[in-house]
Amino acid sequence: MPEVVRRSSPTAYPGGVSGGSEFDCSDPKSLPPGQRRESVHRPRHYGPVPRRRDLAGWSLTVEGATASGAPTVLSWADMQAMPTLEITADLHCATRSTFEDLTWFGVPARHLVAAAPPADDAAYAMVYAAYGYHANVTVDDLLSPRALFATHLNGRELSPEHGWPMRLVIPHLYGWKGPKWVMSVVYHRSPQRGFWEQRGYHFTGDAWREERYAYQE
């Protein structure tokens, strides 16, 4: 049975790096500042939707400033052998839409970090996806108890539009920080800016602190 973690309360977690504490929150629940509820979860992404392919040839590479100094290549079978987690979390888009109570299932990001750890002085990571998309996060973000390399959404395998076969979900950050169609994770010793961060979006992107744009840094 997968581990189940409930949504963090925004009162207990106003936006820290490690994802907050784990407990139920009372209704009606709050949204991050500036957000509005949307009833239909419409997929949004950069570039076209990649076609499905044989997962026997799929892999995720973890490289850069690794603890071993060498890259680690994980196959789909390797990922499937890792512990799994199911969480219920909202998805906050920087365009101010929030999609509530989505159920994600997949591999906790902290287990990927454990399998392929960064060097002691590498505090940053870049997550790369299809068509050159990439988003910068911190290693602490990946170690959040609710960060997930998701393979399922609301009890079903991810559709191609929602990131099949795997996407990153970090609930306390805006949605652009969770690339779909993940291909690699690259550790860095110094801060690097991802695709949208290079185009004026905030380096950290904490939704509870309303960190939308670079001028707020």
Summary of the structure (lengths in Angstrom):
residues: 217
radius of gyration: 16.2
end to end distance: 41.4
largest distance: 48.1
contacts: 671
relative contact order: 0.21
helix: 17%
strand: 33%
